[in-house]
C-alpha cells in the first residue's frame, strides 16, 4: 500500500511580502498577491525566487535603470497601477452613494410627511442646482432614483429596519406599558395607534410606535384586544412584562366586561398572572381637560363664541374688522376661533376676546348687532375670571404634555394644582384677587361665585383622579422613597426602605440626581433587588396618551383628501419613519440594494 502524500499548503507557510522586492523586481503586494508593476501579472506564490524568475525572463532590460532613475520608474509605475485600481473602485463607490442619497431623500420625505411623488420634484431641484454648482457631477444627480414607487420602497425598507431594531431592543425590556388610542382618518376609517414604553435593566427608556392598525370593521373591545395581541406577538413582548395600559377612557377601552383593559386582565388570569399587577391609567391630560369642563359660566362661552362666529364666519365682516384693528393700532390683528377638541384654544380665545372687547363692541354696534353683555359689568367680571382660570388650566395642561414623562411627575403637577385651587378658593372668598389679575381689573363687588367655581374644580379633580390616586402609595415608594413610613409600605419592601433611609450618602445622591439616575447608579440589584424592580415597573408606565395624540396630528398631515388612497401599509411605514427616535441604518440598507440607475 502506497503511503499517502500530504499536499503542501502554501497558505500555511506564512510568507510575507518584503518592501525591497519592489525596487529589486518591480513588484507590489495587492490583496495578498505579488503583482508586477510593469505587466500587471499576479503570481500565485509570495516567493522571492518566483518574483526574480519573472523579472529576469520578462523585464531584464530594466536592469539598466540604476539609483534615482530606477526609483522614479518604480514610483511612476506604482501611480499608474493605483490609477487603474481607482478606476474600478470609484464606480462602485459612486453607485453606493447614489443609492444612499435615494434613501436619505426618501427619509426626509417621510419625516416631513410629504407625498411620495415629491421625490421626482426634489430630483429636478437637485439636478438644477448641480448644473450650476457642480456641472461635472450632473450625471450622478441624474442617476439618483426618486420615482414615486422607489420612494415608497425606500420608506418601506427603512420602516422594516426600524421595526427590526425595535424588536431587538424590546428583548432587553424588563417591563413595558402600552398607550392605546383611536381616531378616524379622512376616509372615515378607524385607526388604532399602539405605542410601547419599555425600560431596560439600566433604566434606559424607549417610547416607540408598536403598531398602527386600520379597523375596517367594528372597533369593539375584543377587536382592539386582538390587535394588541398581534402587535405584542410581532415584537415578542410577553404579558409577563406588561406593567400598565394608558387609554383615552372610551367604553371600548375601559369597559368592565368587554373593554380592552378587562380583556387584557382576563388574559393575564388565563396565563396564571396576577391581573391586579397591571396599572390601568385614563390619560391624565384628558382627565384634566374634562375637569375644566366643570366650569359652569356658560353664559360667557355662549356669548363669546357667537360673537366671534358672527365676525369671522362672514368674509366681509372679518375683513372689515381686521381693517378696524389696523386703524386703531390694536395689540392683536384678529380674533381666534375656539374648537372643543383643541383643549388649549379656549384660553387663547378668551384672552384675545377680552383684550379686544372694546373694538369688538364698537364693530358689532356698527353692524347693527349690539351685544348688550359687553356693556354689563357682571358679564365682564365673569369673562375676566374665565380668562384667568383657563390660563391657569392651560399652564397645567402644557406641563402634562411631552414624551418620556414619569407618572409620578404628572400626578405631582396635578396635586400641586389642586393645592393652588384650594388656596384660590379661600382667597376669593375673602375678596383677594392677587392670582387673578384680569379679574382684578374689573373690581367686582362679590366674588363668592368665583370661589364656588374653584370649589367645583377641586371636586372634579378629586373625582376624576380617584382611580390613579389608588396607586399613590406605590408611586410614593418610587418617587420619594426617603419620605415614606416603613410601617406604611408592604412587608416585602420594609427592610430595604429602612436600609435606604438610614444611608445618608444615598440620601445626598437622591437630592442631587434625577430620579432615574439615582436608581440606575445607586440602588443596585444586589443591595435593593425589590426596590429596584419596583422602580423599573413604575418608570415604565405611560401616564398619558400624548404620544398617540401627537401621532394622530402627523396622521392627519400624511393622509389628506389628496392622498386618501394611501394604502394602510404605506401609511404605517411613513408614520413609523416620521415618528421614530430609532434611526434607520441607511448605510447598511444602501449596501444591500442592487444599484439601478434612474432613466
PLY file of the C-alpha trace (Angstrom):
ply
format ascii 1.0
element vertex 599
property float x
property float y
property float z
element edge 598
property int vertex1
property int vertex2
end_header
0.00 0.00 0.00
1.42 3.33 -1.09
1.91 5.95 1.60
-0.43 8.96 1.37
1.49 12.07 0.29
0.29 15.20 2.07
-0.43 18.09 -0.25
1.69 21.12 0.51
-0.31 24.13 1.69
1.30 27.37 0.57
-1.03 29.50 2.70
0.25 27.81 5.84
3.84 28.92 5.16
3.09 32.49 6.23
5.21 34.11 3.52
5.30 37.89 3.73
5.99 40.44 1.01
9.24 42.35 1.51
9.40 46.02 0.57
12.83 45.67 -1.10
11.28 43.42 -3.77
9.51 46.49 -5.20
12.83 48.14 -6.07
14.59 44.88 -6.98
11.92 43.19 -9.13
9.22 45.88 -9.73
6.57 44.00 -7.69
4.00 45.25 -5.14
1.55 43.41 -2.93
-2.17 43.63 -3.86
-4.69 41.71 -1.72
-2.06 39.22 -0.57
-0.66 38.57 -4.07
2.57 39.85 -5.69
1.68 41.95 -8.76
4.16 43.10 -11.40
4.17 46.86 -11.88
5.31 46.54 -15.49
2.93 43.99 -17.00
0.34 43.70 -14.23
0.68 39.93 -13.91
-0.11 38.45 -10.48
1.90 35.48 -9.23
0.35 32.69 -7.23
3.05 32.32 -4.58
4.71 35.00 -2.45
8.26 33.67 -3.02
11.41 35.60 -3.89
12.58 33.03 -6.46
9.29 33.29 -8.37
9.45 37.10 -8.49
13.10 37.05 -9.55
12.45 34.48 -12.32
9.54 36.57 -13.70
11.66 39.73 -13.66
14.76 38.19 -15.31
12.81 36.45 -18.05
10.38 39.25 -18.98
11.80 42.58 -17.83
15.60 42.12 -17.80
16.07 45.41 -19.73
15.06 47.30 -16.60
18.46 46.36 -15.10
19.81 49.36 -16.99
17.98 51.68 -14.58
20.05 52.48 -11.52
19.76 54.74 -8.50
17.29 57.64 -8.67
16.19 56.74 -12.20
15.08 53.31 -11.00
13.22 54.80 -8.03
11.43 57.28 -10.31
10.43 54.47 -12.67
9.04 52.41 -9.75
7.02 55.39 -8.44
5.62 56.15 -11.89
4.53 52.53 -12.40
3.04 52.44 -8.89
0.97 55.58 -9.59
-0.21 54.07 -12.87
-1.38 50.91 -11.08
-3.17 52.90 -8.38
-4.95 54.94 -11.04
-6.13 51.74 -12.75
-7.40 50.36 -9.44
-9.22 53.61 -8.63
-10.98 53.46 -12.00
-12.62 50.23 -10.87
-13.25 51.25 -7.24
-14.78 54.68 -7.90
-17.79 53.49 -9.91
-18.61 51.04 -7.13
-18.38 53.80 -4.52
-20.45 56.16 -6.67
-23.16 53.54 -7.12
-23.40 53.02 -3.35
-23.55 56.78 -2.69
-26.28 57.23 -5.32
-28.38 54.56 -3.60
-27.65 56.10 -0.22
-28.74 59.53 -1.48
-32.02 57.96 -2.60
-32.57 56.64 0.94
-31.64 59.96 2.57
-34.07 61.98 0.44
-36.81 59.37 0.94
-36.29 59.59 4.70
-36.72 63.37 4.61
-39.89 62.98 2.54
-41.25 60.56 5.14
-40.30 62.75 8.12
-41.85 65.82 6.52
-44.98 63.75 5.68
-44.80 64.69 2.01
-46.34 62.64 -0.83
-44.07 60.02 -2.36
-44.35 61.75 -5.75
-42.43 64.72 -4.26
-39.25 62.71 -4.87
-39.34 63.49 -8.58
-39.64 67.21 -7.89
-36.76 67.04 -5.39
-34.65 65.33 -8.05
-35.37 68.12 -10.53
-34.20 70.62 -7.92
-31.02 68.65 -7.23
-30.15 68.37 -10.93
-30.85 72.08 -11.50
-28.61 73.01 -8.54
-25.86 70.63 -9.74
-25.86 72.19 -13.20
-24.96 75.50 -11.56
-22.71 74.40 -8.71
-21.08 71.17 -9.97
-21.58 70.64 -13.73
-19.18 67.68 -13.70
-21.45 65.86 -11.19
-24.75 66.30 -13.04
-24.80 62.69 -14.25
-24.51 61.47 -10.64
-27.54 63.51 -9.59
-29.46 62.33 -12.64
-28.74 58.72 -11.60
-30.46 59.12 -8.19
-33.72 57.19 -8.38
-36.55 59.11 -6.70
-39.65 57.94 -8.53
-42.88 57.59 -6.56
-42.53 53.81 -6.36
-38.84 53.97 -5.43
-39.54 56.42 -2.59
-42.31 54.14 -1.29
-39.96 51.14 -1.43
-37.19 53.04 0.35
-39.57 54.13 3.13
-40.76 50.51 3.48
-37.15 49.30 3.78
-36.39 51.92 6.45
-39.58 51.15 8.38
-38.75 47.42 8.40
-35.22 48.24 9.56
-36.62 50.35 12.42
-39.01 47.51 13.30
-36.08 45.10 13.46
-34.13 47.48 15.71
-37.16 47.88 17.98
-37.66 44.12 18.11
-34.01 43.67 19.14
-34.34 46.46 21.73
-37.57 45.03 23.12
-35.81 41.80 24.08
-33.94 43.79 26.74
-37.07 45.32 28.30
-37.57 44.45 31.95
-41.06 45.99 31.87
-43.17 47.73 29.26
-46.50 49.55 29.13
-48.86 50.36 26.26
-50.67 53.53 25.25
-53.72 52.90 23.04
-55.91 55.46 21.35
-58.23 55.55 18.37
-59.07 58.16 15.76
-60.86 58.39 12.41
-58.97 59.42 9.27
-60.15 61.39 6.23
-61.80 58.26 4.74
-63.78 57.59 7.96
-61.58 54.57 8.72
-60.90 53.94 12.41
-57.15 53.92 13.12
-55.83 52.29 16.30
-52.42 53.54 17.43
-50.47 51.40 19.90
-47.32 52.83 21.48
-44.91 50.96 23.73
-42.83 52.39 26.57
-40.15 49.94 27.64
-37.35 50.12 30.17
-34.12 48.14 30.30
-32.24 46.96 33.39
-30.09 50.13 33.11
-33.18 52.39 33.25
-32.98 53.29 29.55
-36.49 54.17 28.34
-37.79 53.87 24.79
-41.16 55.15 23.57
-41.94 53.87 20.09
-44.84 53.12 17.78
-45.73 49.47 18.14
-48.47 49.33 15.53
-50.97 51.37 13.54
-53.97 49.23 12.67
-56.77 50.27 10.34
-60.07 48.97 11.78
-62.18 48.45 8.66
-64.88 46.55 10.57
-66.05 47.08 14.11
-63.86 48.59 16.81
-65.22 46.89 19.92
-63.14 45.85 22.89
-62.42 42.36 21.54
-61.34 43.87 18.17
-58.92 46.17 19.96
-57.65 43.33 22.15
-56.92 41.07 19.17
-54.90 43.85 17.51
-52.94 44.48 20.72
-52.10 40.76 20.98
-50.96 40.68 17.34
-48.71 43.71 17.90
-47.22 42.24 21.09
-46.53 38.91 19.38
-44.95 40.67 16.41
-42.39 42.30 18.70
-42.08 39.31 21.06
-43.45 41.21 24.06
-44.81 38.82 26.72
-47.69 39.56 29.08
-45.37 38.71 31.97
-43.56 42.03 31.41
-46.66 44.17 30.84
-46.83 46.79 33.61
-49.72 49.01 32.51
-52.05 50.39 29.85
-52.97 54.04 29.24
-56.14 54.77 27.25
-58.45 57.65 26.37
-61.18 56.28 28.67
-63.59 55.29 25.86
-66.02 52.42 26.68
-64.34 50.11 24.16
-61.08 50.71 26.04
-62.12 50.54 29.70
-65.45 48.64 29.72
-65.66 46.49 32.85
-66.60 43.32 30.97
-65.67 43.62 27.30
-63.33 46.59 27.25
-59.71 46.29 26.16
-58.31 46.57 29.69
-60.79 43.99 31.03
-59.82 41.52 28.30
-56.13 42.09 29.00
-56.71 41.27 32.68
-58.65 38.11 31.73
-55.78 37.03 29.52
-53.33 37.58 32.37
-55.50 35.44 34.65
-55.59 32.72 31.99
-51.79 32.78 31.88
-51.57 32.42 35.66
-50.52 36.04 36.22
-51.96 38.47 38.78
-54.19 40.96 36.88
-54.03 43.41 39.80
-50.34 43.96 39.00
-51.24 45.85 35.84
-51.80 49.61 36.22
-54.69 50.93 34.11
-54.47 54.67 33.57
-57.02 57.00 31.98
-54.95 59.65 30.15
-54.13 62.33 32.74
-54.22 65.12 30.13
-57.67 64.01 29.01
-58.94 63.92 32.58
-57.57 67.41 33.25
-59.47 68.65 30.20
-62.68 67.01 31.43
-62.22 68.68 34.80
-62.02 72.05 33.06
-65.49 71.44 31.63
-66.92 71.62 35.14
-66.74 75.42 34.93
-70.40 76.49 34.67
-70.13 80.06 33.40
-71.85 79.01 30.20
-73.19 82.50 29.51
-69.63 83.68 28.89
-68.72 80.98 26.40
-72.05 81.22 24.58
-71.80 84.98 24.11
-68.11 85.00 23.16
-68.37 82.13 20.68
-71.48 83.52 18.95
-69.88 86.97 18.65
-66.64 85.59 17.22
-68.57 83.43 14.76
-70.56 86.46 13.58
-67.33 88.32 12.84
-65.14 85.53 11.45
-67.63 83.35 9.61
-68.52 86.17 7.19
-65.67 87.21 4.91
-66.74 90.85 4.64
-67.15 91.20 8.41
-63.79 89.58 9.07
-62.03 91.80 6.52
-63.62 94.98 7.86
-62.85 94.00 11.46
-59.17 93.47 10.62
-59.06 96.88 8.94
-60.61 98.40 12.06
-57.99 96.80 14.30
-55.26 98.07 11.98
-56.62 101.61 12.07
-56.88 101.53 15.86
-53.37 100.00 16.13
-54.73 97.27 18.39
-52.46 94.78 20.12
-53.79 91.90 18.00
-54.77 91.76 14.35
-57.70 89.35 14.63
-59.78 87.12 16.90
-59.22 83.37 17.18
-61.69 80.50 16.90
-62.42 78.01 19.67
-62.52 74.27 19.00
-63.66 71.78 21.65
-61.10 69.14 20.67
-58.28 71.67 20.88
-58.08 71.97 24.63
-55.76 74.96 24.77
-57.75 77.07 22.29
-60.32 78.20 24.88
-57.77 80.10 26.95
-56.28 81.82 23.88
-59.73 82.69 22.51
-61.00 84.22 25.76
-57.80 86.20 26.39
-57.82 87.62 22.85
-61.53 88.47 23.04
-61.10 90.22 26.41
-58.18 92.28 25.12
-60.18 93.36 22.03
-63.51 93.73 23.84
-63.83 97.48 23.13
-63.00 97.03 19.44
-65.47 94.13 19.20
-68.18 96.20 20.90
-67.59 99.11 18.52
-67.64 96.90 15.42
-70.75 94.97 16.46
-72.62 98.23 17.08
-71.54 99.50 13.66
-73.13 96.40 12.15
-76.38 96.98 14.00
-75.97 93.80 16.08
-75.11 95.16 19.55
-74.15 92.64 22.23
-75.60 94.04 25.45
-73.40 91.81 27.62
-70.30 93.79 26.56
-71.71 96.75 28.48
-72.64 94.66 31.54
-70.16 94.81 34.42
-71.20 91.38 35.76
-70.59 89.75 32.38
-67.21 91.43 32.04
-66.24 90.18 35.52
-67.31 86.65 34.56
-65.29 86.94 31.35
-62.25 88.19 33.27
-62.47 85.29 35.72
-62.71 82.80 32.81
-59.66 84.38 31.20
-57.61 83.88 34.38
-58.81 80.41 35.35
-58.48 78.99 31.81
-54.97 80.44 31.66
-54.08 78.54 34.85
-55.63 75.35 33.44
-53.70 75.75 30.17
-50.43 76.12 32.06
-51.16 72.86 33.86
-52.06 71.18 30.57
-48.77 72.22 28.99
-46.84 70.78 31.96
-48.59 67.44 31.43
-47.64 67.28 27.76
-44.47 65.86 26.27
-42.85 62.45 25.82
-40.87 60.43 28.39
-42.73 61.78 31.43
-42.95 59.77 34.63
-46.42 59.09 36.07
-45.19 60.32 39.44
-44.19 63.69 37.94
-47.52 64.04 36.13
-49.55 63.37 39.27
-47.30 65.68 41.26
-48.24 68.53 38.91
-51.93 67.65 39.35
-51.63 67.60 43.17
-49.83 70.96 43.14
-52.65 72.44 41.07
-55.26 71.09 43.50
-53.45 72.85 46.35
-53.48 76.06 44.31
-57.21 75.69 43.67
-57.94 75.40 47.39
-55.82 78.48 48.06
-57.60 80.45 45.32
-60.97 79.38 46.70
-60.09 80.69 50.16
-58.62 83.92 48.80
-61.62 84.64 46.55
-63.98 84.08 49.48
-62.06 86.84 51.28
-62.12 89.09 48.18
-58.44 88.58 47.40
-57.78 88.53 43.61
-53.98 88.60 43.70
-53.71 85.50 41.45
-56.45 86.70 39.09
-55.03 89.88 37.52
-57.67 90.16 34.79
-60.49 89.84 37.33
-58.71 92.40 39.49
-59.09 94.96 36.67
-62.89 94.67 36.84
-63.02 95.10 40.64
-66.20 93.06 41.21
-68.15 93.61 44.41
-68.97 89.94 45.07
-66.62 87.05 44.37
-68.28 84.14 46.17
-69.49 82.81 42.80
-65.90 82.56 41.55
-64.82 80.85 44.77
-67.64 78.39 44.09
-66.24 77.71 40.60
-62.86 76.89 42.17
-64.63 74.54 44.58
-66.28 72.76 41.64
-62.87 72.30 40.05
-61.48 70.86 43.30
-64.33 68.37 43.43
-63.89 67.45 39.75
-60.16 66.79 40.24
-60.88 64.63 43.30
-63.39 62.53 41.38
-61.50 62.28 38.10
-58.15 61.27 39.59
-59.53 58.94 42.24
-58.51 55.76 40.35
-54.93 56.93 39.78
-54.61 58.01 43.41
-55.28 54.40 44.41
-51.65 53.66 43.49
-50.36 56.74 45.33
-48.56 54.63 47.95
-46.69 52.66 45.29
-45.84 55.89 43.47
-44.55 57.47 46.69
-42.30 54.46 47.28
-40.88 55.01 43.79
-40.67 58.82 43.64
-40.00 59.73 47.31
-38.56 56.60 48.98
-36.94 58.67 51.77
-40.26 60.21 52.85
-42.48 57.14 53.22
-43.00 55.45 56.57
-41.64 51.87 56.60
-44.72 50.73 58.52
-46.99 52.04 55.72
-45.39 50.04 52.88
-45.97 46.34 52.06
-43.97 43.90 54.15
-41.61 42.86 51.37
-40.37 46.46 50.99
-39.90 47.36 54.65
-36.34 46.12 55.24
-34.97 47.71 52.08
-36.77 51.00 52.77
-35.22 51.14 56.25
-31.73 50.44 54.90
-32.17 53.06 52.18
-33.45 55.76 54.54
-30.65 55.18 57.06
-27.96 55.68 54.41
-27.03 59.38 54.46
-24.78 59.04 51.43
-27.64 57.68 49.34
-29.90 60.47 50.61
-27.39 63.07 49.37
-27.20 61.36 45.97
-31.01 61.30 45.76
-31.17 65.07 46.34
-28.56 65.84 43.68
-29.57 63.48 40.85
-32.58 62.89 38.66
-34.81 60.08 39.92
-33.89 57.61 37.17
-30.17 58.33 37.50
-30.39 57.74 41.24
-31.95 54.32 40.76
-29.64 53.44 37.90
-26.41 54.32 39.70
-27.03 53.77 43.41
-29.98 51.43 44.01
-28.24 48.24 42.99
-29.89 44.91 42.27
-27.59 43.30 44.85
-28.45 45.59 47.78
-32.04 46.61 46.90
-33.45 43.99 44.49
-37.13 44.54 45.37
-36.96 48.35 45.31
-35.09 48.34 42.01
-37.69 46.06 40.38
-40.44 48.28 41.75
-38.73 51.36 40.29
-38.34 49.67 36.90
-42.06 48.89 36.82
-43.30 52.36 37.69
-40.75 54.09 35.47
-42.10 52.06 32.54
-45.68 53.35 32.88
-47.44 55.61 30.41
-49.38 58.32 32.24
-50.95 59.88 29.17
-51.79 59.10 25.54
-49.79 62.16 24.46
-47.69 60.09 22.06
-50.86 58.83 20.39
-52.35 62.33 20.10
-49.11 63.70 18.68
-49.02 60.77 16.27
-52.60 61.46 15.12
-51.58 65.01 14.22
-48.99 63.53 11.86
-51.53 61.04 10.53
-53.82 63.96 9.60
-50.99 65.56 7.64
-49.96 62.29 5.99
-53.41 61.10 4.89
-55.26 64.04 3.40
-58.06 64.29 0.87
-55.36 64.49 -1.79
-53.80 61.23 -0.53
-56.93 59.43 0.59
-55.95 56.30 -1.39
-52.73 55.85 0.55
-52.62 52.15 1.48
-52.61 51.05 5.13
-49.07 49.54 4.98
-47.61 52.63 3.27
-49.32 54.89 5.80
-47.93 52.93 8.74
-44.44 52.78 7.20
-44.30 56.52 6.54
-45.55 57.37 10.03
-43.13 54.93 11.63
-40.19 56.61 9.92
-41.61 60.06 10.73
-42.21 59.40 14.44
-39.45 57.00 15.47
-36.48 58.02 17.60
-34.66 54.94 16.31
-32.67 55.83 13.15
-32.78 53.56 10.14
-29.39 52.09 9.19
-29.23 53.73 5.77
-25.58 52.82 5.15
-26.32 49.13 5.62
-29.52 49.32 3.54
-27.61 51.02 0.71
-25.04 48.24 0.56
-27.74 45.58 0.41
-29.57 47.22 -2.50
-28.61 46.45 -6.08
-27.84 49.66 -7.98
-30.46 50.61 -10.54
-29.75 53.96 -12.23
-32.57 56.36 -12.89
-33.53 56.79 -16.54
0 1
1 2
2 3
3 4
4 5
5 6
6 7
7 8
8 9
9 10
10 11
11 12
12 13
13 14
14 15
15 16
16 17
17 18
18 19
19 20
20 21
21 22
22 23
23 24
24 25
25 26
26 27
27 28
28 29
29 30
30 31
31 32
32 33
33 34
34 35
35 36
36 37
37 38
38 39
39 40
40 41
41 42
42 43
43 44
44 45
45 46
46 47
47 48
48 49
49 50
50 51
51 52
52 53
53 54
54 55
55 56
56 57
57 58
58 59
59 60
60 61
61 62
62 63
63 64
64 65
65 66
66 67
67 68
68 69
69 70
70 71
71 72
72 73
73 74
74 75
75 76
76 77
77 78
78 79
79 80
80 81
81 82
82 83
83 84
84 85
85 86
86 87
87 88
88 89
89 90
90 91
91 92
92 93
93 94
94 95
95 96
96 97
97 98
98 99
99 100
100 101
101 102
102 103
103 104
104 105
105 106
106 107
107 108
108 109
109 110
110 111
111 112
112 113
113 114
114 115
115 116
116 117
117 118
118 119
119 120
120 121
121 122
122 123
123 124
124 125
125 126
126 127
127 128
128 129
129 130
130 131
131 132
132 133
133 134
134 135
135 136
136 137
137 138
138 139
139 140
140 141
141 142
142 143
143 144
144 145
145 146
146 147
147 148
148 149
149 150
150 151
151 152
152 153
153 154
154 155
155 156
156 157
157 158
158 159
159 160
160 161
161 162
162 163
163 164
164 165
165 166
166 167
167 168
168 169
169 170
170 171
171 172
172 173
173 174
174 175
175 176
176 177
177 178
178 179
179 180
180 181
181 182
182 183
183 184
184 185
185 186
186 187
187 188
188 189
189 190
190 191
191 192
192 193
193 194
194 195
195 196
196 197
197 198
198 199
199 200
200 201
201 202
202 203
203 204
204 205
205 206
206 207
207 208
208 209
209 210
210 211
211 212
212 213
213 214
214 215
215 216
216 217
217 218
218 219
219 220
220 221
221 222
222 223
223 224
224 225
225 226
226 227
227 228
228 229
229 230
230 231
231 232
232 233
233 234
234 235
235 236
236 237
237 238
238 239
239 240
240 241
241 242
242 243
243 244
244 245
245 246
246 247
247 248
248 249
249 250
250 251
251 252
252 253
253 254
254 255
255 256
256 257
257 258
258 259
259 260
260 261
261 262
262 263
263 264
264 265
265 266
266 267
267 268
268 269
269 270
270 271
271 272
272 273
273 274
274 275
275 276
276 277
277 278
278 279
279 280
280 281
281 282
282 283
283 284
284 285
285 286
286 287
287 288
288 289
289 290
290 291
291 292
292 293
293 294
294 295
295 296
296 297
297 298
298 299
299 300
300 301
301 302
302 303
303 304
304 305
305 306
306 307
307 308
308 309
309 310
310 311
311 312
312 313
313 314
314 315
315 316
316 317
317 318
318 319
319 320
320 321
321 322
322 323
323 324
324 325
325 326
326 327
327 328
328 329
329 330
330 331
331 332
332 333
333 334
334 335
335 336
336 337
337 338
338 339
339 340
340 341
341 342
342 343
343 344
344 345
345 346
346 347
347 348
348 349
349 350
350 351
351 352
352 353
353 354
354 355
355 356
356 357
357 358
358 359
359 360
360 361
361 362
362 363
363 364
364 365
365 366
366 367
367 368
368 369
369 370
370 371
371 372
372 373
373 374
374 375
375 376
376 377
377 378
378 379
379 380
380 381
381 382
382 383
383 384
384 385
385 386
386 387
387 388
388 389
389 390
390 391
391 392
392 393
393 394
394 395
395 396
396 397
397 398
398 399
399 400
400 401
401 402
402 403
403 404
404 405
405 406
406 407
407 408
408 409
409 410
410 411
411 412
412 413
413 414
414 415
415 416
416 417
417 418
418 419
419 420
420 421
421 422
422 423
423 424
424 425
425 426
426 427
427 428
428 429
429 430
430 431
431 432
432 433
433 434
434 435
435 436
436 437
437 438
438 439
439 440
440 441
441 442
442 443
443 444
444 445
445 446
446 447
447 448
448 449
449 450
450 451
451 452
452 453
453 454
454 455
455 456
456 457
457 458
458 459
459 460
460 461
461 462
462 463
463 464
464 465
465 466
466 467
467 468
468 469
469 470
470 471
471 472
472 473
473 474
474 475
475 476
476 477
477 478
478 479
479 480
480 481
481 482
482 483
483 484
484 485
485 486
486 487
487 488
488 489
489 490
490 491
491 492
492 493
493 494
494 495
495 496
496 497
497 498
498 499
499 500
500 501
501 502
502 503
503 504
504 505
505 506
506 507
507 508
508 509
509 510
510 511
511 512
512 513
513 514
514 515
515 516
516 517
517 518
518 519
519 520
520 521
521 522
522 523
523 524
524 525
525 526
526 527
527 528
528 529
529 530
530 531
531 532
532 533
533 534
534 535
535 536
536 537
537 538
538 539
539 540
540 541
541 542
542 543
543 544
544 545
545 546
546 547
547 548
548 549
549 550
550 551
551 552
552 553
553 554
554 555
555 556
556 557
557 558
558 559
559 560
560 561
561 562
562 563
563 564
564 565
565 566
566 567
567 568
568 569
569 570
570 571
571 572
572 573
573 574
574 575
575 576
576 577
577 578
578 579
579 580
580 581
581 582
582 583
583 584
584 585
585 586
586 587
587 588
588 589
589 590
590 591
591 592
592 593
593 594
594 595
595 596
596 597
597 598
